[in-house]
Amino acid sequence: MAEAGIGKTYLAAFDSLDFNRNLFVAHKEEILNQAELSFKNIRSNIKTGFFSGENKDSNCEILFATVQTLGQKQYLCDKYFKKDAFDYN
């Protein structure tokens, strides 16, 4: 397991620059909120959304999702995400 605070999220943000639709998955909403800030520091004009708890955004360039929500059987279908929905995840 990689240590906290060494720039993994910024690396992911830089790595995502050549892709249009991105999925970022974490196990805590707090991490997703921090990741959104990091991505916006690198890609300030992107539209972001969240797929966690009550939020089920879909019209965005970068979707931040929790494993717990995304992994539920009810969301693992074409109604929510087609198999090619993301360019980078």
Backbone hydrogen bonds in HBPLUS format (Angstrom, degrees):
<---DONOR---> <-ACCEPTOR-->    atom                        ^
c    i                          cat <-CA-CA->   ^        H-A-AA   ^      H-
h    n   atom  resd res      DA  || num        DHA   H-A  angle D-A-AA Bond
n    s   type  num  typ     dist DA aas  dist angle  dist       angle   num
A0011-LEU N   A0007-GLY O   2.94 MM   4  6.14 155.4  2.00 150.5 157.9     1
A0012-ALA N   A0008-LYS O   2.95 MM   4  6.25 154.0  2.02 145.1 151.8     2
A0013-ALA N   A0009-THR O   2.91 MM   4  6.20 154.1  1.98 147.4 154.7     3
A0014-PHE N   A0010-TYR O   2.92 MM   4  6.18 164.2  1.94 154.4 157.5     4
A0015-ASP N   A0011-LEU O   2.86 MM   4  5.98 158.4  1.91 148.1 155.1     5
A0016-SER N   A0012-ALA O   2.98 MM   4  6.08 130.4  2.23 140.4 152.0     6
A0016-SER N   A0013-ALA O   3.28 MM   3  5.21 136.0  2.48  93.6 105.1     7
A0017-LEU N   A0014-PHE O   3.25 MM   3  5.56 167.0  2.26 111.7 115.6     8
A0019-PHE N   A0016-SER O   2.99 MM   3  5.46 163.4  2.02 126.6 128.0     9
A0087-ASP N   A0021-ARG O   2.70 MM  66  5.27 149.3  1.79 141.7 151.9    10
A0088-TYR N   A0021-ARG O   3.25 MM  67  6.58 147.1  2.37 152.4 155.3    11
A0022-ASN N   A0061-GLU O   2.70 MM  39  6.14 161.6  1.73 161.5 167.5    12
A0063-LEU N   A0022-ASN O   2.87 MM  41  6.22 166.5  1.89 155.3 156.2    13
A0023-LEU N   A0088-TYR O   2.85 MM  65  6.34 148.4  1.95 151.8 161.8    14
A0024-PHE N   A0063-LEU O   2.86 MM  39  6.15 167.4  1.88 165.5 166.6    15
A0065-ALA N   A0024-PHE O   2.86 MM  41  6.23 163.1  1.89 161.3 167.1    16
A0026-ALA N   A0065-ALA O   3.06 MM  39  6.54 152.4  2.14 156.7 165.3    17
A0067-VAL N   A0026-ALA O   2.94 MM  41  5.94 142.4  2.08 143.8 151.7    18
A0031-ILE N   A0028-LYS O   3.15 MM   3  5.42 124.3  2.47 101.6 113.9    19
A0032-LEU N   A0028-LYS O   3.24 MM   4  6.66 153.6  2.31 144.2 151.6    20
A0033-ASN N   A0029-GLU O   2.90 MM   4  6.22 157.5  1.95 157.0 162.2    21
A0034-GLN N   A0030-GLU O   3.09 MM   4  6.34 158.9  2.14 146.1 151.6    22
A0035-ALA N   A0031-ILE O   2.82 MM   4  5.99 153.6  1.89 147.5 155.7    23
A0036-GLU N   A0032-LEU O   2.90 MM   4  6.12 154.1  1.97 148.7 154.9    24
A0037-LEU N   A0033-ASN O   3.34 MM   4  6.63 156.8  2.39 142.2 146.9    25
A0038-SER N   A0034-GLN O   3.13 MM   4  6.47 155.7  2.19 146.6 153.2    26
A0039-PHE N   A0035-ALA O   2.86 MM   4  6.13 166.6  1.87 160.4 163.4    27
A0040-LYS N   A0036-GLU O   2.91 MM   4  6.10 158.0  1.96 149.6 155.9    28
A0041-ASN N   A0037-LEU O   3.00 MM   4  6.22 134.6  2.21 139.4 151.2    29
A0041-ASN N   A0038-SER O   3.15 MM   3  5.11 129.3  2.42  93.8 107.4    30
A0042-ILE N   A0038-SER O   3.29 MM   4  6.64 139.4  2.47 141.6 151.4    31
A0042-ILE N   A0039-PHE O   3.10 MM   3  5.22 130.0  2.36  97.7 110.6    32
A0043-ARG N   A0039-PHE O   2.65 MM   4  5.78 161.7  1.69 156.7 163.4    33
A0046-ILE N   A0043-ARG O   3.26 MM   3  5.86 168.5  2.28 125.7 125.9    34
A0061-GLU N   A0047-LYS O   2.79 MM  14  5.38 148.5  1.88 138.7 148.3    35
A0062-ILE N   A0047-LYS O   3.24 MM  15  6.63 158.5  2.29 152.3 156.8    36
A0049-GLY N   A0062-ILE O   3.01 MM  13  6.42 140.6  2.17 159.0 161.8    37
A0064-PHE N   A0049-GLY O   2.89 MM  15  6.17 168.3  1.90 147.8 150.5    38
A0057-ASP N   A0050-PHE O   2.96 MM   7  5.47 160.6  2.00 159.1 152.7    39
A0051-PHE N   A0064-PHE O   2.89 MM  13  6.15 154.1  1.95 145.7 147.7    40
A0066-THR N   A0051-PHE O   3.35 MM  15  6.77 152.1  2.44 144.6 145.9    41
A0052-SER N   A0055-ASN O   2.87 MM   3  5.27 134.3  2.08 132.8 147.0    42
A0055-ASN N   A0052-SER O   2.89 MM   3  5.27 138.5  2.07 153.1 143.9    43
A0060-CYS N   A0058-SER O   3.10 MM   2  5.80 128.1  2.38 105.4  91.0    44
A0070-LEU N   A0066-THR O   2.95 MM   4  6.04 167.4  1.97 162.2 162.5    45
A0071-GLY N   A0067-VAL O   2.90 MM   4  5.61 150.7  1.99 143.6 150.4    46
A0072-GLN N   A0069-THR O   3.16 MM   3  5.62 168.7  2.17 116.5 119.9    47
A0075-TYR N   A0072-GLN O   2.92 MM   3  5.66 156.9  1.97 124.8 131.4    48
A0076-LEU N   A0073-LYS O   3.20 MM   3  5.18 147.8  2.31 101.4 110.7    49
A0080-TYR N   A0077-CYS O   3.13 MM   3  5.86 142.2  2.28 117.6 124.7    50
A0081-PHE N   A0077-CYS O   2.92 MM   4  6.03 168.2  1.93 164.4 160.5    51
A0085-ALA N   A0082-LYS O   3.02 MM   3  5.07 152.3  2.10 123.3 119.3    52
